[in-house]
Amino acid sequence: MPNIGESPKDVRESFLSQILEVNPHPKYYLSGQACRGILNRANARGKQIPDLLRQALEQQAQNP
């Protein structure tokens, strides 16, 4: 027997902005080290990061 959940019949549209928390707990933040790792791996693989995300990662990467 498959282990799957039921899907609703009526699809409702939702947006990410409707479920994001205004003040999330700090444990959900990326550390500066994690941001540097993301930037380094993208660079090593020749991957492009969207400008706004790249700027946010670079800013956070300056933090310890």
C-alpha positions as CSV (number, residue, x, y, z in Angstrom):
1,M,0.0,0.0,0.0
2,P,1.5,3.4,-1.0
3,N,2.4,5.8,1.7
4,I,0.9,9.0,0.2
5,G,-1.4,11.7,1.6
6,E,-4.6,12.9,0.1
7,S,-4.6,15.9,-2.2
8,P,-7.3,18.5,-1.9
9,K,-9.7,18.6,-4.9
10,D,-10.0,22.4,-4.9
11,V,-6.7,24.1,-5.6
12,R,-6.2,27.3,-3.8
13,E,-3.5,29.8,-4.8
14,S,-1.1,31.0,-2.2
15,F,1.9,33.2,-2.2
16,L,5.2,32.9,-0.3
17,S,4.7,36.3,1.2
18,Q,1.5,35.0,2.9
19,I,3.4,32.4,4.9
20,L,6.7,34.1,5.7
21,E,7.2,35.2,9.3
22,V,7.9,38.9,9.9
23,N,10.4,38.2,12.8
24,P,11.7,34.7,12.4
25,H,13.8,33.1,15.2
26,P,17.5,33.7,14.7
27,K,18.2,30.0,14.4
28,Y,16.7,30.2,10.9
29,Y,19.3,32.8,9.7
30,L,22.3,31.8,7.6
31,S,25.6,32.4,9.3
32,G,28.3,34.5,7.6
33,Q,30.3,31.2,7.2
34,A,27.3,29.5,5.5
35,C,26.8,32.5,3.1
36,R,30.5,32.5,2.2
37,G,30.2,28.8,1.5
38,I,27.3,29.3,-0.8
39,L,29.1,32.1,-2.7
40,N,32.3,30.0,-2.9
41,R,30.6,26.9,-4.2
42,A,28.6,28.9,-6.8
43,N,31.8,30.5,-7.9
44,A,33.7,27.2,-8.1
45,R,30.9,25.7,-10.2
46,G,30.5,28.7,-12.4
47,K,26.9,29.2,-11.3
48,Q,25.2,32.6,-11.5
49,I,23.3,33.7,-8.4
50,P,20.5,36.3,-8.9
51,D,21.8,39.8,-8.0
52,L,19.5,40.5,-5.1
53,L,20.4,37.1,-3.5
54,R,24.1,37.5,-4.2
55,Q,24.0,41.0,-2.5
56,A,22.2,39.6,0.5
57,L,24.7,36.7,0.8
58,E,27.7,39.0,0.4
59,Q,26.3,41.3,3.1
60,Q,25.6,38.5,5.5
61,A,29.0,36.9,4.7
62,Q,30.7,39.9,6.3
63,N,29.3,38.9,9.7
64,P,31.1,36.3,11.8
